[in-house]
């Protein structure tokens, strides 16, 4: 009985081993089959391109669509096809000629694709959009992050969910922007940024991060960011145009509105500004890239010469003041005179929009709202304080277009 049982048990073991080996063979065979049938279609990240001994990090997303078109950054740049038997991958592109050509598929699996040609070798990793979405949501990066002044430039990074990215570089009143996508990797604490701009493009290492501070290392350079909270400032886009100031015959319609202005004569401005040395304003610039205002303080010097009956006003409505220009630059000024009814702005076409009570950081004022036109289709709206001739409580300068702007000036202090 005992011997039979032992033999029977050994037989079972042998049978189980054979089944186990058979399963391994089947699994290996199915894995090999799966590797051969890995689809090329889908979204890949081109991480690197080798050209001979030279290597270049790229970090551009490429979508090999099922219809045979190839996209980069959401834009079609050519066609592709894959010959599985010959393991040849072909890209045809007039737009990006460096991509064109036939290359051997050196590696293809669920996560990697390597294409090798006579001159160029291309490295891809497969993008899992669901995984990217989950990682990005848990990263804590969503929002706007800004640097301080870095060699005269302020950098802003905007991380949106699930994966939209934009950045801006602001310096001396100019602003450049770029857009793209981002991928957070929680395992190695990195952010891959795919964007047209060179700054922060590629792999960024998170050196340190909390709810309000972020430190990134990119290409050997370290940048410190602070979480930026959007100020609660209302945007009032100006919708009128210069044509609205003229009738069908081309005649100006608002000649009589000069009588509606609160500052009746030049001498009332002289008397009012005698006691004023400086006017301080918040200068709010709408950064359309981050859909938020960037604010700085501008101070206007006011000089009244009672004997000469003149007023010289630092025209900070140009966006600068004496503290923000170099010593060899000249501060633009404007003079009050009887021919300039909407001082300190130029006497262009204007009309009175009505009476309004507004509140700024300097207080609450009863004002006359005036709409005017500037150069290059710029629209202007200013609030002239009724009982403080010569002082504007608030002004909006709005110019549409790619090179336009939206400036908001608010009075903060009268010194």
LINTAGI-V256553 format. One record per residue. N is the residue number from 1. RES is the residue in one letter. SS is DSSP state (A for helix, B for strand, O for the rest). OMEGA is omega in whole degrees, 0 to 359 (NA if undefined). BURIAL is I if it has 16 or more other C-alpha atoms within 10 Angstrom, else O. Layout:
# LINTAGI-V256553
[[N/RES/SS/OMEGA/BURIAL] [N/RES/SS/OMEGA/BURIAL]]
This chain:
# LINTAGI-V256553
[[1/X/O/182/O] [2/X/A/181/O] [3/X/A/179/O] [4/X/A/180/O] [5/X/A/179/O] [6/X/A/179/O] [7/X/A/181/O] [8/X/A/179/O] [9/X/A/178/O] [10/X/A/179/O] [11/X/A/178/O] [12/X/A/180/O] [13/X/A/180/O] [14/X/A/180/O] [15/X/A/181/O] [16/X/A/179/O] [17/X/A/180/O] [18/X/A/179/O] [19/X/A/181/O] [20/X/A/179/O] [21/X/A/179/O] [22/X/A/178/O] [23/X/A/179/O] [24/X/A/179/O] [25/X/A/180/O] [26/X/A/181/O] [27/X/A/178/O] [28/X/A/179/O] [29/X/A/180/O] [30/X/A/178/O] [31/X/A/178/O] [32/X/A/179/O] [33/X/A/179/O] [34/X/A/180/O] [35/X/A/180/O] [36/X/A/184/O] [37/X/O/177/O] [38/X/O/182/O] [39/X/O/175/O] [40/X/O/182/I] [41/X/O/179/I] [42/X/B/185/O] [43/X/B/180/I] [44/X/B/174/I] [45/X/B/175/I] [46/X/B/186/I] [47/X/B/188/I] [48/X/B/174/I] [49/X/B/176/I] [50/X/B/178/I] [51/X/B/185/O] [52/X/O/179/O] [53/X/O/180/O] [54/X/B/179/O] [55/X/B/181/O] [56/X/B/174/O] [57/X/B/186/O] [58/X/B/181/I] [59/X/B/174/I] [60/X/B/179/I] [61/X/B/180/I] [62/X/B/181/I] [63/X/B/175/I] [64/X/B/187/I] [65/X/O/180/I] [66/X/O/181/O] [67/X/O/176/O] [68/X/O/177/O] [69/X/B/177/I] [70/X/B/181/I] [71/X/B/170/I] [72/X/B/182/I] [73/X/O/179/I] [74/X/O/180/O] [75/X/B/179/O] [76/X/B/178/I] [77/X/B/179/I] [78/X/B/179/I] [79/X/B/178/I] [80/X/B/172/I] [81/X/B/184/I] [82/X/B/176/I] [83/X/B/185/O] [84/X/O/183/O] [85/X/O/181/O] [86/X/O/183/O] [87/X/O/180/O] [88/X/B/181/I] [89/X/B/184/I] [90/X/B/174/I] [91/X/B/176/I] [92/X/B/182/I] [93/X/O/172/I] [94/X/O/183/O] [95/X/O/179/O] [96/X/O/187/O] [97/X/A/180/O] [98/X/A/180/O] [99/X/A/186/I] [100/X/O/175/I] [101/X/B/181/I] [102/X/B/182/I] [103/X/B/178/I] [104/X/B/175/I] [105/X/B/183/I] [106/X/B/180/O] [107/X/B/177/O] [108/X/B/172/I] [109/X/O/185/I] [110/X/O/183/O] [111/X/O/186/O] [112/X/B/174/O] [113/X/B/177/I] [114/X/B/178/I] [115/X/B/182/I] [116/X/B/177/I] [117/X/O/180/I] [118/X/O/183/O] [119/X/O/187/O] [120/X/B/174/I] [121/X/B/187/I] [122/X/B/183/I] [123/X/B/181/I] [124/X/B/166/I] [125/X/B/184/I] [126/X/B/180/I] [127/X/O/177/I] [128/X/O/188/O] [129/X/A/178/O] [130/X/A/178/O] [131/X/A/178/O] [132/X/A/180/I] [133/X/A/181/I] [134/X/A/180/O] [135/X/A/182/I] [136/X/A/181/I] [137/X/A/182/I] [138/X/O/187/O] [139/X/O/186/O] [140/X/O/184/O] [141/X/O/184/I] [142/X/O/179/I] [143/X/B/184/I] [144/X/B/179/I] [145/X/B/184/I] [146/X/B/173/I] [147/X/O/166/I] [148/X/O/179/O] [149/X/O/180/O] [150/X/B/182/O] [151/X/O/177/O] [152/X/O/182/O] [153/X/B/173/I] [154/X/B/181/I] [155/X/B/177/I] [156/X/B/176/I] [157/X/B/180/I] [158/X/B/177/I] [159/X/B/177/I] [160/X/O/176/I] [161/X/O/6/O] [162/X/O/185/I] [163/X/O/179/I] [164/X/B/181/I] [165/X/B/171/I] [166/X/B/179/I] [167/X/B/177/I] [168/X/B/175/I] [169/X/B/182/I] [170/X/B/177/I] [171/X/B/176/O] [172/X/O/177/O] [173/X/O/178/O] [174/X/B/184/O] [175/X/B/176/I] [176/X/B/184/O] [177/X/B/173/I] [178/X/B/183/I] [179/X/B/179/I] [180/X/B/181/I] [181/X/B/180/I] [182/X/B/180/I] [183/X/B/178/I] [184/X/B/176/I] [185/X/B/184/O] [186/X/O/182/O] [187/X/O/182/O] [188/X/O/177/O] [189/X/O/178/O] [190/X/B/174/I] [191/X/B/172/I] [192/X/B/180/I] [193/X/B/178/I] [194/X/B/186/I] [195/X/B/178/I] [196/X/O/179/O] [197/X/O/182/I] [198/X/O/182/O] [199/X/O/178/O] [200/X/O/177/I] [201/X/O/178/I] [202/X/B/185/I] [203/X/B/178/I] [204/X/B/179/I] [205/X/B/176/I] [206/X/B/180/I] [207/X/B/179/O] [208/X/B/180/O] [209/X/B/166/I] [210/X/O/185/O] [211/X/O/184/O] [212/X/O/184/O] [213/X/B/179/O] [214/X/B/177/I] [215/X/B/182/I] [216/X/B/174/I] [217/X/B/182/I] [218/X/B/179/I] [219/X/O/177/O] [220/X/O/181/O] [221/X/B/182/O] [222/X/B/181/O] [223/X/B/178/I] [224/X/B/182/I] [225/X/B/173/I] [226/X/B/179/I] [227/X/B/184/I] [228/X/B/176/I] [229/X/O/182/O] [230/X/O/175/O] [231/X/O/182/O] [232/X/O/181/O] [233/X/O/181/O] [234/X/O/177/O] [235/X/O/178/O] [236/X/O/179/O] [237/X/O/182/O] [238/X/O/190/I] [239/X/O/180/O] [240/X/O/177/O] [241/X/O/181/O] [242/X/A/179/O] [243/X/A/182/O] [244/X/A/183/O] [245/X/A/184/I] [246/X/B/178/O] [247/X/O/184/O] [248/X/O/177/O] [249/X/O/181/O] [250/X/O/180/O] [251/X/O/180/O] [252/X/B/188/O] [253/X/O/191/O] [254/X/O/179/O] [255/X/A/183/O] [256/X/A/182/O] [257/X/A/176/O] [258/X/A/180/O] [259/X/A/181/O] [260/X/A/181/O] [261/X/O/185/I] [262/X/O/182/I] [263/X/O/192/I] [264/X/O/181/O] [265/X/O/183/O] [266/X/A/184/I] [267/X/A/176/I] [268/X/A/176/O] [269/X/A/178/I] [270/X/A/182/I] [271/X/A/182/I] [272/X/A/186/O] [273/X/A/177/I] [274/X/O/184/O] [275/X/O/186/O] [276/X/O/176/O] [277/X/O/182/O] [278/X/B/172/I] [279/X/B/183/I] [280/X/B/182/I] [281/X/B/164/I] [282/X/B/178/I] [283/X/B/183/I] [284/X/B/180/I] [285/X/B/179/I] [286/X/B/174/I] [287/X/B/185/I] [288/X/O/180/O] [289/X/O/180/I] [290/X/O/178/I] [291/X/O/181/O] [292/X/B/180/I] [293/X/B/170/I] [294/X/B/191/I] [295/X/B/169/O] [296/X/B/184/O] [297/X/B/176/I] [298/X/B/180/I] [299/X/B/180/I] [300/X/B/172/I] [301/X/B/178/I] [302/X/B/182/I] [303/X/B/179/I] [304/X/B/174/I] [305/X/B/184/O] [306/X/O/181/O] [307/X/O/180/O] [308/X/O/181/O] [309/X/O/179/O] [310/X/B/174/I] [311/X/B/175/I] [312/X/B/187/O] [313/X/B/174/I] [314/X/B/186/I] [315/X/O/180/I] [316/X/A/177/I] [317/X/A/169/I] [318/X/A/177/O] [319/X/O/180/I] [320/X/O/170/I] [321/X/O/187/I] [322/X/A/179/I] [323/X/A/184/O] [324/X/A/176/O] [325/X/O/180/O] [326/X/O/184/O] [327/X/O/182/O] [328/X/O/176/O] [329/X/O/180/O] [330/X/O/180/O] [331/X/O/177/I] [332/X/O/179/O] [333/X/B/175/I] [334/X/B/182/O] [335/X/B/174/I] [336/X/O/174/I] [337/X/O/186/I] [338/X/O/181/O] [339/X/O/182/O] [340/X/O/186/O] [341/X/O/180/I] [342/X/O/173/I] [343/X/O/8/I] [344/X/O/176/I] [345/X/O/180/I] [346/X/O/183/I] [347/X/O/174/O] [348/X/O/176/O] [349/X/O/180/I] [350/X/B/174/I] [351/X/B/178/I] [352/X/B/182/I] [353/X/B/179/I] [354/X/B/178/O] [355/X/B/179/O] [356/X/B/171/O] [357/X/B/183/O] [358/X/B/178/I] [359/X/B/175/O] [360/X/B/176/I] [361/X/O/180/O] [362/X/O/181/O] [363/X/B/178/O] [364/X/B/186/O] [365/X/B/169/I] [366/X/B/189/I] [367/X/B/168/I] [368/X/B/180/I] [369/X/B/182/I] [370/X/B/175/I] [371/X/B/183/I] [372/X/B/178/I] [373/X/B/177/I] [374/X/O/179/I] [375/X/A/175/O] [376/X/A/175/O] [377/X/A/176/O] [378/X/O/177/I] [379/X/B/184/I] [380/X/B/170/I] [381/X/B/180/I] [382/X/B/180/I] [383/X/B/182/I] [384/X/B/182/I] [385/X/B/188/I] [386/X/O/185/I] [387/X/O/176/O] [388/X/O/183/I] [389/X/O/179/I] [390/X/O/183/I] [391/X/O/178/I] [392/X/B/181/I] [393/X/B/186/I] [394/X/B/177/I] [395/X/B/175/I] [396/X/B/174/I] [397/X/B/189/I] [398/X/B/178/I] [399/X/B/183/I] [400/X/O/175/O] [401/X/O/182/O] [402/X/O/180/O] [403/X/O/181/O] [404/X/O/182/O] [405/X/B/171/I] [406/X/B/182/I] [407/X/B/177/I] [408/X/B/178/I] [409/X/B/178/I] [410/X/B/180/I] [411/X/B/180/I] [412/X/B/183/I] [413/X/B/172/I] [414/X/B/183/O] [415/X/O/NA/O]]
